[in-house]
Amino acid sequence: MIPHKQLSLADIYSDCKTFFESDKPKFLSLLENNINLDEFIPISFYHHFYASTGRPREYKLHSMLWALIIQRIFSIPTDTLLITFLKYSSELREFCGFEKVPDGSKFTRFKQDFLLDLQAVFDNLVDITEPIVNKSIKIKLL
């Protein structure tokens, strides 16, 4: 009988972290080419985010979401640290679509104002990516 190696989330994270550290632009390209944010964002979120505020939004919805996704992928514990990464990494800034990095209050306000919308996005992200992860785990076990 062939023993099966069970992959843990820590193993997957470690693999992603190693890949990110060894070839940052390639890792970001993989994310960009394989994750279509439009599939995860409910139309109600677009309407809520781009509702008339009396002036145009300084940052795009996709930019803010990519930043939060990067924060979750790499377990960046605070917005302050996320902002530091964005300030010092032109690749991350470009990937997220920021010409200028938002300050901490922008991230805080974004999370507070759109809490339910963000929950829906991350729920959709899990629903779509979970089968892909499960499939890749099965392939690795074979």
C-alpha positions in Angstrom: 0.0 0.0 0.0 1.3 3.4 -1.0 1.2 5.9 1.9 -0.5 9.2 1.0 1.0 12.5 2.1 -1.7 14.8 3.3 -1.1 18.4 2.3 -1.8 21.0 4.9 -2.7 24.6 4.4 0.7 25.4 5.8 2.4 23.4 3.0 0.3 25.2 0.4 1.1 28.5 1.9 4.8 27.6 2.1 4.8 26.7 -1.6 3.1 30.0 -2.5 5.5 32.0 -0.3 8.5 30.3 -1.8 7.2 30.9 -5.3 6.4 34.5 -4.5 9.8 35.1 -3.1 11.7 33.5 -5.9 9.8 35.1 -8.8 7.4 37.9 -7.7 6.3 39.1 -11.1 5.5 35.5 -12.2 3.5 34.9 -9.1 1.5 38.1 -9.6 1.0 37.2 -13.2 -0.4 33.8 -12.2 -2.9 35.5 -9.9 -3.9 38.1 -12.5 -4.3 35.5 -15.3 -6.2 33.0 -13.2 -8.4 35.1 -11.0 -11.0 37.3 -12.7 -12.2 39.6 -10.0 -15.4 40.3 -12.0 -16.5 36.7 -11.3 -16.3 37.3 -7.6 -17.7 40.8 -7.2 -21.5 40.9 -7.0 -23.1 43.6 -9.1 -24.6 45.1 -6.0 -21.0 45.8 -4.7 -20.2 47.8 -7.9 -23.4 49.8 -7.4 -22.7 50.4 -3.7 -19.1 51.3 -4.3 -19.6 53.6 -7.3 -22.8 55.2 -6.0 -22.7 59.0 -6.3 -20.6 60.5 -3.5 -20.5 64.0 -4.9 -16.9 63.4 -6.2 -15.1 60.6 -8.0 -13.5 57.8 -6.1 -9.7 58.2 -5.6 -9.1 54.4 -5.8 -10.7 51.8 -7.9 -12.7 48.9 -6.4 -10.4 46.3 -8.1 -7.3 48.0 -6.6 -8.7 47.9 -3.1 -9.8 44.3 -3.5 -6.5 43.1 -4.9 -4.7 44.7 -2.0 -6.9 42.9 0.5 -6.5 39.6 -1.4 -2.7 40.0 -1.3 -3.0 40.8 2.5 -4.9 37.5 3.0 -2.7 35.3 0.8 0.5 36.4 2.7 -1.1 36.7 6.1 -0.1 40.3 6.4 -1.5 41.0 9.9 -2.1 44.8 9.7 -3.1 47.4 7.2 0.0 49.4 8.2 2.2 46.5 7.1 0.2 46.1 3.9 0.8 49.7 3.2 4.5 49.3 3.8 4.7 46.4 1.4 2.8 48.4 -1.2 5.0 51.5 -0.8 8.2 49.5 -1.2 7.1 47.0 -3.9 6.5 48.6 -7.3 5.4 45.1 -8.5 2.6 44.9 -5.9 1.6 48.5 -6.5 1.3 48.0 -10.2 -0.4 44.6 -9.7 -3.1 46.2 -7.5 -3.4 49.2 -9.8 -2.3 51.9 -7.4 -0.5 55.0 -8.7 -0.5 56.2 -5.1 -0.8 54.0 -2.1 -3.9 54.6 0.1 -3.3 55.5 3.7 -4.6 53.5 6.6 -7.8 55.4 7.0 -8.8 54.6 3.4 -8.4 50.9 4.0 -10.3 51.2 7.4 -13.1 53.1 5.8 -13.3 50.7 2.9 -13.6 47.7 5.2 -16.2 49.5 7.4 -18.3 50.9 4.7 -18.4 47.8 2.5 -18.2 45.0 5.2 -21.2 43.0 3.8 -20.0 43.4 0.2 -16.5 42.3 1.1 -17.9 39.2 2.9 -19.9 38.3 -0.3 -16.7 38.7 -2.4 -14.6 36.4 -0.2 -17.5 33.9 0.0 -17.6 33.8 -3.8 -13.8 33.5 -3.9 -13.9 30.4 -1.6 -16.8 28.9 -3.6 -14.9 29.2 -6.9 -11.4 28.4 -5.7 -12.1 25.5 -3.3 -12.8 22.9 -6.0 -9.6 24.0 -7.8 -7.6 23.6 -4.7 -9.1 20.2 -4.0 -8.4 19.1 -7.5 -4.8 20.1 -7.3 -4.4 18.4 -4.0 -5.7 15.1 -5.5 -3.3 15.5 -8.4 -0.4 16.0 -6.1 -1.3 12.9 -4.1 -1.3 10.8 -7.2 
